[in-house]
Amino acid sequence: MASITIRNLDDGLKTRLRIRAATHNRSMEDEARDILRNALNAEAVVSPLLGDSVHELFAPLGGFDLPPIEREPMREPPGFDT
């Protein structure tokens, strides 16, 4: 089993952890372990891609096609020989 040390824990947070542990009749270490286990075992919420979100938002309004953009050939890059 691995172990970690948490430094610079806010006094208020430590107090709340102590109270929560006492409420559940366990040690602060066991309470912290349970909090971490529950947080990391929860299903991760996968945020959708921006394009998919925009499409889903505006799809009920109907679609439209943008006209193609006329493009010119690329210009030669400037020279730095002077």
DOKELUM-194490 format. One record per residue (C-alpha): x, y, z; residue in one letter. Coordinates in steps of 0.02 Angstrom, whole numbers, plus 50000, padded with zeros to 5 digits. Last residue first. Layout:
BEGIN
XYZa
...
END
This chain:
BEGIN
509405215647640t
509065197047637d
507535194447748f
506395188347611g
504525189547626p
503535173347605p
502875170147430e
501015172547422r
499795158247442m
498585155847299p
496965165347318e
495465158547408r
493625159847369e
492635155447524i
491275142647498p
489525148547540p
488935143947713l
487635130447721d
486135131447835f
485355120147962g
483745120448056g
483325128148224l
483315111248311p
485145108848260a
485715124748349f
486155118348523l
486665100848468e
487825108048336h
488605120048460v
488905105948585s
489625094548451d
490815108148394g
491375111448572l
491765093248606l
490765085448744p
491335085748924s
491625068448992v
491025067449171v
492115055049260a
491145041449348e
491415042149533a
492795030449590n
494025044749613l
492905055149726a
492295040249826n
494055033649856r
494725050849900l
493335053950027i
493555036450100d
495435038850121r
495145055850203a
493905047650324e
495135033650363d
496505046250399e
495365056950505m
494925041650608s
493205033750610r
491525035550695n
490625043150544h
490225059350638t
491985059150711a
492715058450536a
491625072950480r
492165083150630i
494015079550600r
493835083450413l
492965099950454r
494365104450574t
495685100050445k
494795110850317l
494735125450438g
496575123550478d
497035123950292d
498155109450244l
499925115350211n
500615097750185r
499725081850132i
500785066250154t
500475051050046i
500515032350074s
500615017449959a
500005000050000m
END
